[in-house]
Amino acid sequence: MEKAAAYIEHARDLEVYKRAYAVSLGVHRATLAFPKMEQYALADQLRRSSKAICANLAEGFAKQTRSKPEFARFISMG
């Protein structure tokens, strides 16, 4: 007898979200070692863009009940 697939209730339970979050943490740690001059420009941009991936996945996940194409659009942004 096959085990029924578990329903995913939160975006943070998605494997792709977990991996994106891990990458985001890695990017944040790496940018802390950037030179002081780059902390407010390049490092900040890298941090924000890595966090945007998780945000897009979560937003798309929330919209999937209304529109599968909208969910796919947000997933492709990530």
C-alpha positions as CSV (number, residue, x, y, z in Angstrom):
1,M,0.0,0.0,0.0
2,E,1.4,3.4,-1.0
3,K,1.7,6.1,1.5
4,A,-0.3,9.2,0.7
5,A,1.7,12.3,-0.1
6,A,1.7,14.8,2.7
7,Y,0.0,18.1,1.9
8,I,2.3,21.1,2.2
9,E,0.7,23.8,4.2
10,H,3.5,26.4,4.3
11,A,6.0,27.7,1.7
12,R,8.8,27.1,4.2
13,D,8.0,23.3,3.9
14,L,8.9,23.3,0.2
15,E,12.3,21.8,-0.5
16,V,13.1,24.6,-2.9
17,Y,12.3,27.2,-0.2
18,K,14.6,25.4,2.3
19,R,17.4,25.4,-0.2
20,A,16.9,29.1,-1.2
21,Y,16.9,30.0,2.5
22,A,20.1,28.2,3.1
23,V,21.7,30.0,0.1
24,S,20.4,33.3,1.5
25,L,22.0,32.7,4.8
26,G,25.3,31.7,3.0
27,V,25.2,34.9,1.0
28,H,24.6,37.0,4.1
29,R,27.5,35.4,5.9
30,A,29.8,35.8,2.9
31,T,28.9,39.5,2.5
32,L,29.8,40.2,6.1
33,A,33.5,39.7,5.0
34,F,33.2,42.3,2.2
35,P,35.3,45.4,2.6
36,K,33.7,48.3,4.5
37,M,33.4,50.3,1.2
38,E,31.2,47.5,-0.3
39,Q,29.0,46.9,2.8
40,Y,26.4,49.5,1.9
41,A,26.2,48.9,-1.9
42,L,27.2,45.6,-3.3
43,A,26.8,43.5,-0.1
44,D,23.4,45.1,0.6
45,Q,22.2,44.3,-3.0
46,L,23.3,40.7,-2.7
47,R,21.6,40.3,0.6
48,R,18.3,41.8,-0.6
49,S,18.3,39.8,-3.8
50,S,18.9,36.5,-2.0
51,K,16.1,37.3,0.4
52,A,13.8,38.1,-2.6
53,I,14.0,34.5,-3.8
54,C,12.4,33.3,-0.6
55,A,9.8,36.1,-0.7
56,N,8.8,35.2,-4.2
57,L,8.4,31.6,-3.4
58,A,6.3,32.3,-0.4
59,E,4.1,34.8,-2.3
60,G,3.6,32.5,-5.2
61,F,2.8,29.6,-2.8
62,A,0.1,31.8,-1.2
63,K,-1.4,32.6,-4.6
64,Q,-1.6,29.0,-5.9
65,T,-5.1,28.4,-4.6
66,R,-6.4,31.2,-6.9
67,S,-4.2,30.7,-9.9
68,K,-1.8,27.9,-10.9
69,P,-0.3,30.1,-13.7
70,E,0.4,32.9,-11.1
71,F,2.1,30.4,-8.9
72,A,4.3,29.2,-11.8
73,R,5.1,32.8,-12.6
74,F,6.4,33.4,-9.0
75,I,8.3,30.2,-9.0
76,S,10.1,31.1,-12.2
77,M,11.1,34.4,-10.6
78,G,12.8,32.6,-7.8
